[in-house]
Amino acid sequence: MVAVRWYLRYGLSYRDVEELVAERGVQVDHVTVFRWVRRFMPLLADAARFHRHAPADRWYVDEAYVKVNGIWRYVYRAVDQHGQVIDVLVSARRDAKAAGRFFSRALATLKVRPSEVVTDAAPVYRGGGRGADPFGLAPRRAVRQQSDRSRSQSTQARLRPMRGLRTDRTARVIIAGHAFMQNLRRGQYELGLDMPPALRVAAAFIELAHAI
């Protein structure tokens, strides 16, 4: 679990993690590190969902891009006003249908409904004209367009170090893993909260390792 935590926390490559664990006397190939991340990250996130804080009522939705096997994919991301990443979606399409599917999944997973959604004013959200609501919320005024380049650019910056993504499945796991790590670091789970901030993530991973 240490190898998985290091990879998600520090933006290292699989080969970087291979070298670091070798310093601890553990000989493991970088491909094995990749397999560990892809296998255990979803299990860790699933075990943590029972300890997750409920998201706040204002959600910000933005988009970024990442290459998967040389092809651009769109990454939809929703964050509440306290910085909790609510959900992420890797999609081959950038349209209102994909945006709606992303939002419906977030609603179904969390069993909550925001009072307001702030988008990044991308054209996909304006397909129905002013006040368009691709998310199916009622009333329509719950959706607000707001150009926020800094938020979108910060999302892109987090994705930029990712290299060698070969499949959509791998992209989904890794991107969701980085979102999960961000939430852990910000104390969005009732995990490791009795530890100093610098040790919170390590403590959370130990608790979750026992759970899976």
Secondary structure, DSSP 8 states (H G I E B T S, - for coil): -HHHHHHHHH---HHHHHHHHHHTT----HHHHHHHHHHHHHHHHHHHGGGB----SEEEEEEEEEEETTEEEEEEEEEETTS-EEEEEEES--SHHHHHHHHHHHHHHH----SEEEE---GGGGTTSTT--TT--SSGGGEEE---HHHHHHHHHHHTT-----SHHHHHHHHHHHHHHHHHHTT-BSSSTTS-HHHHHHHHHHHHHHH-
